[in-house]
Amino acid sequence: MDALKNSGSKKANIEICLVGGANVLRKENDTIADNLISSIFEIMEKKKLSIKRISLSGFERRSAKLTLHSGRVAFTHGDKNEAMLFNFISGNTRGTNYE
């Protein structure tokens, strides 16, 4: 956040996508992923940051990719093909969302 602020970004213009937080080891009674997700949401709420789209929790691994020139956030969920999660330039929220 400090780096964004120092580069001239305004807090009101910061938008966030969250990807990850899965229990990929499938450990029974493992709360690490859920605790991490809760902590991140608390921070986002405390800092009043806008979360546009999420793909969180479950058991499948995820990856995310932001292409700066297009503003697109793509992600994978398990062995599925890459899908669009969000486009920061157009504000398109019609991407696939696995929650």
N, C-alpha and C positions, 0 to 999 in steps of 0.2 A: 504494500500500500504506500509505503514511504517513497519507493522508486517511482510509482505512478504519479504521486503528488509532486515530487521533485521535478518530474518531466513536464508538468503543466496540466495534468489531468484533473478534472473536477470530479469530486465524489459523486455528484448527481449523474454524471455521464458514465460511470463504471457499471457494467453489466457482467454477470457471471453465469457460467454453466458449470455444473458439478458432475463429475464422472468418477465412479469407483466405489470404494467402501464395501466391497464384497468379502464374504467369508470363504475365500477360494480354497482354503485348506479343509473346509467342511468339518471343522472341529465342533463337536457337540458342546453346547453351553458356552461357546466363545462369544464374548460381548465386545471384543475389541473394535470390530467394524461398526457396530451400532453405536458404541461410545464415540468413535471418531466422527461419525455422521452427526450425532447430536451436538458434539462440540463445535463442529463447523457451522451448523445452523445457528447456534447460540452466538457465535462470533459475527455471522452475517447479520443477524437481527440487531445485535448490539451496535454494530457499525452502520446499520441502516443501508445495507447494500442490496442491490436488486439481483435476485437469482432468476434467470430467464428459463432455464430448462435443467432437468436433472436426469441422471441415470445412475441410481445408487442401490446398494445392498444386494441381497441374494447371495448366490454362490458362484456365479460365473465371472471370470476375469473380464476386465474392460480396458480399452485404450482410448485415448482421445487425441485429436489432432486439430489445431487451429491453423487455418491458412490465412495469413494476414491480408494479402491483397484482395481476397474475396470476402473475408469476414465470416467464412463458414467454419463451424465446428462439426467435425465428423467423429464418429466413435464406432468401436466394435464391442459386441456383447457376446462373450463366449466364442463359439466358432462361426457365428453369423458374419455375413458380409458387412463391410463398412456402410454406415448409414449417416445421413445428416441429422444432427441434433438441433442446431440453431444456426441462423445466419444473422450476424450482428449488423450487417449493412442494411439488409431489407427488413429485419425484424421478423423474419419468417419463423414461426413456431410450429410449422406443420411437419417437422422432422419426427422420426420415430422416437418414442420415449419409453424406456423400460425402467419401471420403478420397482 
